Amino acid sequence: MTLEDVALILGLPTNGLPVTGVTMSSHEALEAECLHHFRVAPRKSDCRGSCIKLTWLRNLKERLQCVDEDSIQRYVKCHIMLLFGMILFADKSGAAVHWKFLPLLRDFSSIGQYSWGSACLAHLYRSLCRTSRFDCKEIDGPLTLLLAWAWLRLPHLVPVPKELHSFLLANR
């Protein structure tokens, strides 16, 4: 899989600012970052180590009312964090997202300037490397990307449609 594949399949930018930052495990730092972005902080029970539980983000997103520019930005940031935790940077639990991405969302106008596609591909490669170990029993990472790539690039994996006029979901 290449960066071009990531750009074509997910539509993510592969050029731009690097997705880097400091990873801290302090719950106080996590609270401060969430207060800055969402004006509310998760309780310790809403976190798992350095990760925010996706249920907390889903509940927050449902409660947010988009009445002004600031509330719309909070809603979008919440949605982006859910996408990170469920699709782009998923972990094996599928239930949490690392809060290390929140500082990258501070400047709302520059979110699209990051090379999210490169970071997603790097995360996939790292996940595949860990999965190749003899004692590994599960896989994580952007599996939607991997499955869509396999569907498009390995045609012998695609099931033969029963109807001549039907089309495949992955090709759509």
N, C-alpha and C positions, 0 to 999 in steps of 0.2 A: 504494500500500500504506500502511496506517495502523498505529498502535500496536495498535488493536483486532485487526487481522488477525494481527499477531505474537503477541498473547496467545492468540488462538483456535487458530492453527496450531501454534505451538511450546509454548504453555503457560508462557511466561516472564513474570515480573512486569514491568509497564511503569510502575509507581509505585515509588518508593523512593529509596535513595541513588544518587547519580550514579556511573557507572563512570568514574572518573578516577584519575590518578596520575602519578607522575614516570616518564619513560622514560629509562633509563640504558643505555649500550651497553657498560659495563664487564663483562668476563668475571668479574672477582673479585666484583662485586655479584651477578651471576647465580649464581655458585657459593654465595655466602653465603645467598641466598634459597632455593636448592634444598636446601642443608644444613638450613636451618630447617624446611622443609616435608617433605622426604623422607628426611633423615638420610644422604643421599648426593648428591654433586654430579656433574654431567656433565663429561666431559673436553672439551677444546676441539674434538675431532673429533666430539663428540656435539652440537655447536652450529653454528649458521650465523649469524654476526653476533650480533644480540640475540635470536635465536630458539633454542629447544630443539627438536632433531629429534624427531619423533613416534615414531620407532623406539626411541629411548632411553626415552621415556615408556611405550611399550607393553611393552618388556622389563622395566622397573621394575615396572609393574603386575602382570605375570605372576609376578614373583619375590616380591612382597609376600604375606605370610601374615597374614590377619586373625584375630589371636589376642586382641587387646585393643582398647580404645577408640582408643588412639593409632595403632595400625596400621590400623584401619578408616578413620580420618580421612585418613591418608596415601594409602590406596587410593582413597578418594572424591576427594581433591584431584587425584590422578593422572588419574582418570577424567574429572573436570571439565576439566582442561587438554587432554586428548585431544578432548573435545567442542568446546572452543574452537578447537582447531587444525584439526579436520576439518569442523565444521559451522557454528558461530556466527561465528567470526572467521577463516575460512580465507584463506590467501594463495594466490597463483597456483601456487606449487610444490606445495601440498598435502602438504608433507613436514615442516613445522615450525610451531611456535606461539611467538609473542612472549612473553617471560617477564614482560612488564609486568603481566600479570594475577595473578601469584603474590602480590604484597603484598595484593591484595584478598581472598585466601583465608586470610590469617593468622588472623583470628577466625572459627573454623569455624561458630559459631552465627549469625553475621551474613551469611553468604554469600547466603542467600535474601532478604535485605533490599535488595539492589542491584537497580537497574532494568536487568536484563540484556536485556530486550526492546527497550528504547530504544537501548541501545548496539548491539545486533544490527541494528536498523533503520538507525541512523546509518551503520554499517559497510556495509550494503547500498547505501544511497544514495551513499556515497562511492565504492564500487566501480563502481556504474553510471555515475557521473560520469566516472571515469577510463576506463571502457570505451567511452564515447561519443567519445573522441578519435580522430582519423582514423588515427593511427599505432598504435593499440592492436590487438593480435591475440588477446588472451586476456581472460578475465573471472575474477574471484575474488569472494570474499565468501560470504555464506550462501545459496548457490544452492538448497539444499533448500527454504528458505523461499520463494524466488522462484518455484521450480517448483510448489510446492504452492499458492501464491497464484494463479498463472496457471491452474492446473488448476481451482481453485474459482471464480475470478472471471471467467474467460474461457471459457465453456462451449463455444464453437466450436472450441477447441483439443483438447477431450476426444474421444478416439476413440469411435466407436459400438461398443458391446459386441456380440460375435457371438451370444452367448446372451442371451435375454430376462431370465433370472433371475440372471445374473452381476452382480457389483458392482465398482465401480472402486476400486482400491487407495487413491488419494488421498482419495476420499470416506469410506473407512473411517477 
